[in-house]
């Protein structure tokens, strides 16, 4: 009875909070960015709200399922429904935080940190799906499931080639808005070189990109050893050689 009371009150609180989040998500332009926040504060606040709720909900779900008495089936079903609602409200928080990060990226561009934060949110999404399954199927080896989900997201992130994602999206954003952090772009790895080729025809950025290519060509020549050979450098070298002789 105590557990049902606590979960009911928590669900009421999260329901109210979710209604506020829906105002941000679907309330139109006036709700996208509150006037009292910068984009950074808006995204950061959403992320830390999500982390706080995620930690609380993880603990509540694990403790509730682990110590729940199995004799009273009706009470068990009610508690599982309440726990499922808690996970559902967490998904609303997750969508809200992810949306805030997208708004932040549209305003200031993509970086490693912002991509990794989004990847962490994707991981949380899979972890809470596991939690939902665990609520109704208690025999699920939840720690192993957490480990497999975390490993899968980590491997996917490594194969995603973050440098290419950052360069491609920032250059596309530049074509739309005329804004780009060129110093950050030049600090990316050789994977970004083929994407930067798209800027060579631009009046403002073309000369700066060509100068960057010349610098990278010198670096490639200095590192011209078979031990340093890899696909990214080979592809970058082919692109650079087309413009720098």
Backbone as numpy.savetxt, mean C-alpha at the origin, in Angstrom:
# Nx Ny Nz CAx CAy CAz Cx Cy Cz
-21.84 -13.39 28.13 -22.67 -12.19 28.13 -21.79 -10.92 28.13
-20.73 -10.97 28.94 -19.80 -9.82 28.99 -19.16 -9.61 27.63
-18.74 -10.71 27.01 -18.09 -10.62 25.70 -19.04 -10.07 24.65
-20.28 -10.53 24.66 -21.27 -10.04 23.70 -21.53 -8.55 23.91
-21.59 -8.13 25.18 -21.82 -6.72 25.48 -20.68 -5.84 24.96
-19.44 -6.28 25.25 -18.26 -5.52 24.82 -18.19 -5.45 23.29
-18.41 -6.59 22.61 -18.36 -6.62 21.15 -19.46 -5.76 20.54
-20.64 -5.77 21.16 -21.75 -4.95 20.65 -21.40 -3.47 20.73
-20.83 -3.05 21.87 -20.45 -1.65 22.04 -19.35 -1.26 21.05
-18.38 -2.15 20.86 -17.31 -1.89 19.91 -17.85 -1.75 18.50
-18.78 -2.60 18.15 -19.37 -2.54 16.81 -20.14 -1.24 16.61
-20.80 -0.75 17.65 -21.51 0.52 17.54 -20.51 1.65 17.27
-19.39 1.64 18.03 -18.36 2.67 17.85 -17.78 2.62 16.44
-17.44 1.39 15.98 -16.86 1.24 14.65 -17.87 1.56 13.55
-19.13 1.30 13.82 -20.17 1.63 12.84 -20.24 3.14 12.64
-20.23 3.90 13.74 -20.24 5.36 13.65 -19.01 5.85 12.92
-17.86 5.28 13.27 -16.61 5.68 12.63 -16.64 5.35 11.13
-17.24 4.21 10.77 -17.32 3.81 9.36 -18.21 4.76 8.57
-19.26 5.25 9.20 -20.13 6.22 8.53 -19.33 7.48 8.20
-18.47 7.90 9.13 -17.61 9.07 8.88 -16.67 8.79 7.72
-16.11 7.56 7.69 -15.20 7.20 6.59 -15.92 7.20 5.25
-17.17 6.76 5.23 -17.93 6.75 3.98 -18.18 8.17 3.48
-18.28 9.12 4.40 -18.42 10.52 3.97 -17.19 10.95 3.19
-16.01 10.53 3.67 -14.78 10.87 2.96 -14.71 10.17 1.61
-15.14 8.90 1.59 -14.99 8.09 0.38 -15.99 8.46 -0.70
-17.23 8.75 -0.29 -18.29 8.94 -1.28 -19.04 10.26 -1.12
-18.48 11.18 -0.36 -19.19 12.43 -0.08 -18.94 13.53 -1.09
-18.16 13.24 -2.14 -17.89 14.26 -3.15 -16.62 15.02 -2.87
-16.33 16.01 -3.71 -15.08 16.76 -3.64 -14.87 17.47 -2.31
-15.96 17.92 -1.68 -15.82 18.70 -0.46 -15.27 17.88 0.70
-15.34 16.56 0.60 -14.88 15.71 1.70 -13.56 15.01 1.40
-13.00 15.20 0.22 -11.77 14.49 -0.13 -10.63 14.89 0.79
-10.47 16.19 1.02 -9.40 16.66 1.91 -9.96 17.69 2.86
-10.09 17.35 4.17 -10.56 18.35 5.13 -9.66 19.58 5.13
-10.26 20.74 5.28 -9.51 21.99 5.16 -8.42 22.14 6.22
-8.56 21.44 7.35 -7.58 21.58 8.43 -6.37 20.68 8.26
-6.35 19.82 7.23 -5.26 18.87 7.03 -4.51 19.14 5.73
-3.21 18.86 5.77 -2.45 18.76 4.52 -2.64 17.34 3.99
-2.21 17.10 2.74 -2.32 15.76 2.17 -1.53 14.76 3.01
-0.34 15.16 3.44 0.50 14.25 4.23 -0.17 13.89 5.55
-0.73 14.88 6.24 -1.40 14.63 7.52 -2.64 13.76 7.31
-3.35 14.01 6.22 -4.56 13.25 5.90 -4.24 11.78 5.69
-3.21 11.50 4.89 -2.82 10.11 4.61 -2.23 9.45 5.85
-1.37 10.19 6.58 -0.72 9.64 7.77 -1.74 9.31 8.85
-2.70 10.19 9.03 -3.73 9.96 10.03 -4.54 8.71 9.69
-4.90 8.57 8.41 -5.64 7.39 7.99 -4.86 6.11 8.23
-3.54 6.14 7.98 -2.72 4.96 8.16 -2.62 4.57 9.62
-2.37 5.54 10.49 -2.22 5.22 11.91 -3.55 4.84 12.56
-4.65 5.41 12.06 -5.97 4.95 12.50 -6.15 3.48 12.16
-5.76 3.12 10.94 -5.88 1.74 10.49 -5.03 0.80 11.36
-3.78 1.19 11.63 -2.90 0.35 12.44 -3.48 0.13 13.83
-3.98 1.21 14.43 -4.56 1.12 15.78 -5.74 0.15 15.79
-6.64 0.33 14.83 -7.82 -0.54 14.75 -7.42 -1.97 14.46
-6.44 -2.16 13.58 -6.00 -3.51 13.21 -5.44 -4.25 14.42
-4.59 -3.59 15.20 -3.99 -4.23 16.38 -5.08 -4.60 17.39
-5.99 -3.66 17.65 -7.08 -3.93 18.60 -7.93 -5.11 18.13
-8.30 -5.11 16.85 -9.16 -6.17 16.33 -8.47 -7.52 16.28
-7.17 -7.54 15.95 -6.42 -8.79 15.98 -6.49 -9.40 17.37
-6.22 -8.60 18.39 -6.22 -9.10 19.78 -7.60 -9.57 20.20
-8.62 -8.78 19.86 -10.00 -9.14 20.24 -10.39 -10.46 19.61
-10.12 -10.62 18.32 -10.51 -11.84 17.61 -9.78 -13.05 18.15
-8.47 -12.95 18.31 -7.68 -14.09 18.79 -8.09 -14.50 20.20
-8.27 -13.51 21.08 -8.65 -13.81 22.46 -10.07 -14.37 22.52
-10.99 -13.75 21.78 -12.39 -14.18 21.82 -12.56 -15.61 21.32
-11.93 -15.92 20.19 -12.06 -17.27 19.61 -11.34 -18.30 20.47
-10.20 -17.94 21.01 -9.39 -18.90 21.78 -10.03 -19.27 23.11
-10.67 -18.30 23.77 -11.18 -18.55 25.12 -12.69 -18.67 25.18
-13.33 -18.70 24.03 -14.78 -18.83 23.99 -15.21 -20.24 24.39
-16.20 -20.32 25.27 -16.71 -21.63 25.68 -17.53 -22.23 24.54
-17.34 -23.51 24.32 -17.95 -24.15 23.15 -19.33 -24.75 23.43
-19.75 -24.76 24.73 -20.98 -25.47 25.07 -22.24 -24.79 24.53
-22.30 -23.48 24.65 -23.50 -22.74 24.26 -23.40 -22.34 22.79
-24.05 -23.09 21.92 -23.93 -22.86 20.49 -24.57 -21.55 20.05
-25.71 -21.20 20.65 -26.39 -19.97 20.26 -25.53 -18.75 20.58
-24.95 -18.74 21.78 -24.08 -17.62 22.17 -22.86 -17.55 21.26
-22.32 -18.72 20.91 -21.16 -18.77 20.03 -21.45 -18.15 18.68
-22.63 -18.47 18.13 -22.99 -17.93 16.82 -23.14 -16.42 16.88
-23.78 -15.91 17.95 -23.94 -14.46 18.10 -22.58 -13.77 18.19
-21.68 -14.36 18.99 -20.34 -13.77 19.14 -19.58 -13.81 17.83
-19.69 -14.89 17.08 -19.01 -14.98 15.79 -19.56 -13.96 14.80
-20.87 -13.72 14.86 -21.46 -12.69 14.00 -20.93 -11.31 14.37
-20.82 -11.04 15.68 -20.30 -9.76 16.15 -18.84 -9.58 15.75
-18.05 -10.67 15.86 -16.65 -10.61 15.45 -16.53 -10.39 13.94
-17.42 -11.03 13.17 -17.42 -10.85 11.72 -17.75 -9.40 11.35
-18.68 -8.81 12.10 -19.02 -7.40 11.86 -17.80 -6.51 12.15
-17.05 -6.88 13.19 -15.85 -6.13 13.54 -14.83 -6.16 12.40
-14.68 -7.34 11.79 -13.78 -7.47 10.64 -14.32 -6.65 9.46
-15.63 -6.68 9.27 -16.23 -5.90 8.19 -15.96 -4.41 8.32
-16.09 -3.89 9.54 -15.81 -2.46 9.77 -14.32 -2.17 9.57
-13.48 -3.15 9.88 -12.04 -2.97 9.66 -11.74 -2.84 8.16
-12.47 -3.59 7.34 -12.29 -3.48 5.88 -12.64 -2.06 5.40
-13.65 -1.44 6.02 -13.99 -0.06 5.67 -12.82 0.86 6.00
-12.22 0.65 7.17 -11.03 1.43 7.56 -9.90 1.22 6.56
-9.74 -0.02 6.13 -8.67 -0.37 5.20 -8.86 0.34 3.86
-10.08 0.31 3.35 -10.38 0.98 2.08 -10.16 2.48 2.21
-10.58 3.04 3.36 -10.42 4.47 3.59 -8.95 4.87 3.62
-8.13 4.10 4.34 -6.69 4.40 4.44 -6.01 4.26 3.08
-6.40 3.24 2.32 -5.82 3.02 0.99 -6.20 4.18 0.06
-7.44 4.61 0.17 -7.91 5.73 -0.66 -7.16 7.01 -0.32
-6.94 7.24 0.95 -6.20 8.44 1.37 -4.78 8.43 0.79
-4.17 7.25 0.79 -2.82 7.15 0.23 -2.84 7.42 -1.28
-3.87 6.97 -1.97 -3.99 7.25 -3.40 -4.12 8.76 -3.65
-4.92 9.43 -2.81 -5.08 10.88 -2.93 -3.73 11.56 -2.71
-2.98 11.09 -1.72 -1.65 11.64 -1.41 -0.71 11.46 -2.60
-0.74 10.27 -3.22 0.13 10.00 -4.37 -0.25 10.85 -5.58
-1.54 11.06 -5.77 -1.97 11.90 -6.88 -1.51 13.33 -6.69
-1.39 13.76 -5.43 -0.96 15.13 -5.15 0.55 15.30 -5.21
1.30 14.29 -4.73 2.76 14.44 -4.58 3.59 13.38 -5.28
2.96 12.42 -5.92 3.72 11.41 -6.64 4.00 10.16 -5.81
4.67 9.21 -6.47 4.93 7.91 -5.86 6.36 7.85 -5.33
6.52 7.19 -4.18 7.84 6.95 -3.60 7.89 5.52 -3.07
9.10 5.09 -2.69 9.23 3.75 -2.10 8.32 3.60 -0.88
8.40 4.58 0.03 7.64 4.48 1.27 6.14 4.37 1.01
5.64 5.16 0.08 4.19 5.13 -0.19 3.77 3.82 -0.83
4.61 3.27 -1.70 4.31 1.96 -2.29 4.34 0.88 -1.22
5.34 0.92 -0.32 5.44 -0.10 0.72 4.28 0.00 1.71
3.82 1.21 1.99 2.65 1.37 2.86 1.42 0.73 2.23
1.25 0.95 0.93 0.12 0.33 0.23 0.24 -1.19 0.22
1.46 -1.70 0.05 1.67 -3.15 0.09 1.32 -3.70 1.46
1.65 -2.95 2.52 1.30 -3.38 3.87 -0.21 -3.41 4.05
-0.91 -2.47 3.45 -2.38 -2.47 3.53 -2.96 -3.68 2.81
-2.37 -4.05 1.69 -2.80 -5.25 0.97 -2.59 -6.48 1.85
-1.44 -6.53 2.55 -1.17 -7.63 3.47 -2.23 -7.69 4.56
-2.57 -6.53 5.13 -3.61 -6.50 6.17 -4.94 -7.03 5.63
-5.24 -6.71 4.38 -6.48 -7.21 3.77 -6.52 -8.74 3.79
-5.41 -9.37 3.39 -5.37 -10.83 3.38 -5.38 -11.40 4.80
-4.72 -10.72 5.73 -4.70 -11.20 7.12 -6.09 -11.16 7.73
-6.87 -10.14 7.40 -8.22 -10.08 7.95 -9.18 -11.05 7.26
-8.90 -11.40 6.02 -9.66 -12.48 5.40 -9.40 -13.79 6.16
-8.12 -14.00 6.52 -7.76 -15.17 7.33 -8.49 -15.13 8.67
-8.55 -13.93 9.27 -9.28 -13.79 10.54 -10.74 -14.16 10.40
-11.34 -13.73 9.29 -12.75 -14.04 9.05 -12.97 -15.55 8.96
-12.06 -16.23 8.26 -12.15 -17.69 8.16 -11.95 -18.33 9.53
-10.99 -17.80 10.31 -10.68 -18.35 11.63 -11.86 -18.22 12.60
-12.62 -17.14 12.45 -13.78 -16.95 13.33 -14.77 -18.09 13.19
-14.97 -18.55 11.96 -15.98 -19.59 11.70 -15.38 -20.99 11.61
-14.05 -21.07 11.42 -13.39 -22.38 11.34 -12.16 -22.32 12.25
-12.35 -22.68 13.51 -11.33 -22.49 14.53 -10.14 -23.43 14.38
-10.28 -24.48 13.58 -9.17 -25.42 13.39 -8.12 -24.89 12.42
-8.40 -23.75 11.81 -7.44 -23.16 10.88 -6.12 -22.85 11.60
-4.98 -23.33 11.08 -3.67 -22.99 11.69 -3.33 -21.53 11.38
-3.81 -20.62 12.21 -3.81 -19.20 11.87 -2.41 -18.61 11.78
-1.48 -19.06 12.63 -0.12 -18.53 12.58 0.55 -18.91 11.26
0.35 -20.16 10.83 0.90 -20.60 9.54 0.27 -19.82 8.39
-1.04 -19.59 8.52 -1.74 -18.84 7.46 -1.21 -17.40 7.38
-0.97 -16.79 8.55 -0.37 -15.45 8.57 0.99 -15.45 7.88
1.79 -16.46 8.21 3.15 -16.54 7.65 3.11 -16.70 6.14
2.23 -17.56 5.64 2.13 -17.80 4.19 1.67 -16.53 3.48
0.67 -15.85 4.04 0.17 -14.62 3.42 1.25 -13.54 3.39
1.98 -13.40 4.49 3.06 -12.41 4.56 4.15 -12.72 3.54
4.52 -14.00 3.46 5.56 -14.41 2.51 5.11 -14.18 1.07
3.84 -14.46 0.78 3.32 -14.29 -0.58 3.36 -12.81 -0.99
2.94 -11.90 -0.09 2.97 -10.47 -0.39 4.41 -9.99 -0.56
5.31 -10.49 0.29 6.72 -10.09 0.20 7.32 -10.51 -1.14
7.04 -11.75 -1.56 7.56 -12.24 -2.84 6.97 -11.44 -4.00
5.66 -11.18 -3.94 5.00 -10.41 -5.00 5.59 -9.01 -5.10
5.91 -8.41 -3.95 6.49 -7.07 -3.94 7.87 -7.06 -4.58
8.64 -8.13 -4.35 9.97 -8.23 -4.94 9.90 -8.41 -6.46
8.91 -9.13 -6.93 8.76 -9.34 -8.37 8.07 -8.17 -9.07
7.46 -7.28 -8.31 6.69 -6.18 -8.91 7.57 -5.10 -9.53
8.84 -5.03 -9.14 9.78 -4.02 -9.62 9.27 -2.62 -9.27
9.48 -2.25 -8.02 8.94 -1.00 -7.47 9.48 0.22 -8.21
10.75 0.17 -8.64 11.34 1.32 -9.34 10.58 1.64 -10.63
10.20 0.61 -11.35 9.44 0.81 -12.59 8.06 1.39 -12.28
7.42 0.90 -11.24 6.10 1.41 -10.85 6.19 2.89 -10.51
7.21 3.26 -9.73 7.38 4.66 -9.32 7.63 5.54 -10.54
8.59 5.13 -11.39 8.94 5.93 -12.56 7.76 6.06 -13.52
7.10 4.97 -13.81 5.98 4.99 -14.77 4.86 5.90 -14.29
4.48 5.76 -13.02 3.36 6.55 -12.50 3.73 8.02 -12.33
4.95 8.30 -11.91 5.35 9.70 -11.75 5.46 10.42 -13.09
5.92 9.70 -14.12 6.00 10.31 -15.45 4.60 10.51 -16.02
3.71 9.56 -15.81 2.32 9.72 -16.26 1.67 10.90 -15.54
1.98 11.02 -14.25 1.45 12.15 -13.47 2.01 13.48 -14.01
3.28 13.47 -14.41 3.89 14.68 -14.98 3.19 15.09 -16.27
2.85 14.12 -17.10 2.16 14.41 -18.35 0.78 15.02 -18.11
0.19 14.71 -16.96 -1.14 15.22 -16.64 -1.09 16.55 -15.89
-0.11 16.69 -14.99 -0.08 17.86 -14.10 1.09 18.80 -14.34
2.14 18.32 -15.03 3.33 19.14 -15.23 4.23 19.20 -14.01
4.00 18.31 -13.03 4.79 18.31 -11.79 5.51 16.98 -11.63
6.80 17.05 -11.26 7.57 15.83 -11.05 8.80 16.16 -10.21
9.17 15.24 -9.33 10.40 15.38 -8.54 11.51 14.68 -9.32
12.23 15.46 -10.13 13.22 14.88 -11.02 14.40 14.30 -10.25
14.77 14.91 -9.13 15.89 14.41 -8.35 15.58 13.02 -7.79
14.35 12.83 -7.35 13.95 11.51 -6.84 13.96 10.50 -7.98
13.47 10.92 -9.12 13.42 10.02 -10.28 14.81 9.58 -10.70
15.76 10.52 -10.66 17.13 10.19 -11.04 17.82 9.31 -10.01
17.29 9.29 -8.81 17.87 8.46 -7.76 17.42 7.01 -7.80
16.51 6.67 -8.71 16.04 5.29 -8.83 17.10 4.43 -9.53
16.87 3.15 -9.53 17.84 2.21 -10.11 17.78 2.22 -11.64
18.60 1.37 -12.26 18.63 1.28 -13.73 17.29 0.83 -14.31
16.44 0.22 -13.50 15.13 -0.22 -13.99 14.29 0.96 -14.48
14.56 2.15 -13.94 13.75 3.32 -14.31 14.17 3.95 -15.64
15.34 3.59 -16.15 15.86 4.21 -17.37 14.91 4.06 -18.57
14.40 2.86 -18.87 13.48 2.74 -20.01 12.24 3.62 -19.87
11.75 3.81 -18.63 10.59 4.68 -18.42 10.96 6.14 -18.63
12.17 6.52 -18.21 12.62 7.91 -18.36 12.81 8.30 -19.82
12.94 7.32 -20.69 13.06 7.59 -22.12 11.86 8.37 -22.63
10.72 8.22 -21.98 9.50 8.92 -22.38 9.61 10.44 -22.22
10.55 10.88 -21.39 10.70 12.32 -21.13 11.66 13.02 -22.08
12.35 12.25 -22.90 13.36 12.86 -23.77 12.77 13.85 -24.78
11.55 13.62 -25.18 10.91 14.53 -26.14 10.29 15.75 -25.49
10.35 15.83 -24.17 9.75 16.96 -23.46 10.70 18.16 -23.47
10.17 19.35 -23.72 11.01 20.55 -23.83 11.70 20.89 -22.51
10.99 20.72 -21.40 11.53 21.11 -20.10 12.48 20.05 -19.54
12.12 18.79 -19.67 12.86 17.73 -19.00 13.84 16.99 -19.92
13.72 17.17 -21.23 14.53 16.40 -22.17 16.02 16.55 -21.93
16.50 17.79 -21.77 17.94 18.02 -21.58 18.44 17.43 -20.26
17.61 17.54 -19.21 18.00 17.00 -17.91 18.08 15.47 -17.94
17.14 14.85 -18.64 17.17 13.39 -18.77 18.38 12.94 -19.58
18.68 13.67 -20.66 19.84 13.33 -21.49 21.14 13.46 -20.68
21.22 14.49 -19.85 22.39 14.66 -18.98 22.49 13.50 -17.99
21.36 13.09 -17.49 21.33 11.94 -16.57 21.79 10.66 -17.27
21.36 10.48 -18.51 21.78 9.31 -19.29 23.30 9.29 -19.50
23.88 10.47 -19.74 25.33 10.56 -19.92 26.07 10.14 -18.65
25.54 10.57 -17.51 26.14 10.20 -16.23 26.03 8.68 -16.01
24.87 8.13 -16.32 24.67 6.69 -16.15 25.55 5.89 -17.10
25.79 6.43 -18.29 26.66 5.74 -19.24 28.08 5.64 -18.69
28.55 6.72 -18.07 29.89 6.69 -17.45 29.94 5.66 -16.32
28.87 5.61 -15.53 28.81 4.63 -14.44 28.84 3.20 -14.99
28.10 2.97 -16.06 28.07 1.64 -16.67 29.43 1.25 -17.22
30.11 2.21 -17.79 31.46 1.92 -18.32 32.45 1.61 -17.20
32.32 2.32 -16.08 33.20 2.07 -14.94 32.91 0.72 -14.28
31.68 0.26 -14.39 31.28 -1.01 -13.77 31.18 -2.13 -14.80
31.88 -1.98 -15.89 31.78 -2.94 -16.99 32.59 -4.20 -16.68
32.08 -4.98 -15.75 32.69 -6.26 -15.37 31.62 -7.35 -15.44
32.02 -8.54 -15.76 31.04 -9.62 -15.92 30.31 -9.92 -14.61
30.97 -9.64 -13.45 30.32 -9.91 -12.18 29.10 -9.01 -11.93
29.13 -7.81 -12.53 28.03 -6.86 -12.31 26.96 -6.93 -13.39
27.08 -7.89 -14.29 26.11 -8.01 -15.38 24.75 -8.46 -14.85
23.72 -7.74 -15.24 22.34 -8.18 -14.95 21.39 -7.61 -15.99
20.17 -8.07 -15.98 19.21 -7.71 -17.02 18.90 -6.22 -17.00
18.72 -5.63 -15.79 18.35 -4.22 -15.69 19.42 -3.32 -16.30
20.69 -3.60 -16.00 21.77 -2.78 -16.55 21.89 -2.96 -18.05
21.69 -4.18 -18.51 21.76 -4.44 -19.95 20.67 -3.66 -20.69
19.46 -3.71 -20.17 18.34 -3.01 -20.80 18.57 -1.49 -20.74
19.07 -1.00 -19.59 19.35 0.44 -19.47 20.44 0.87 -20.44
21.45 0.03 -20.59 22.55 0.33 -21.50 22.06 0.43 -22.93
21.15 -0.46 -23.33 20.62 -0.43 -24.70 19.88 0.88 -24.96
19.07 1.31 -23.95 18.30 2.56 -24.09 19.24 3.75 -24.16
20.23 3.79 -23.26 21.16 4.93 -23.20 21.99 5.04 -24.46
22.43 3.89 -24.99 23.28 3.90 -26.20 22.56 4.48 -27.42
21.23 4.49 -27.40 20.48 5.05 -28.52 20.60 6.59 -28.56
20.91 7.19 -27.40 20.92 8.66 -27.32 22.29 9.24 -26.96
23.13 8.40 -26.34 24.45 8.89 -25.93 25.51 8.05 -26.61
26.34 8.66 -27.43 27.37 7.95 -28.19 28.72 8.12 -27.53
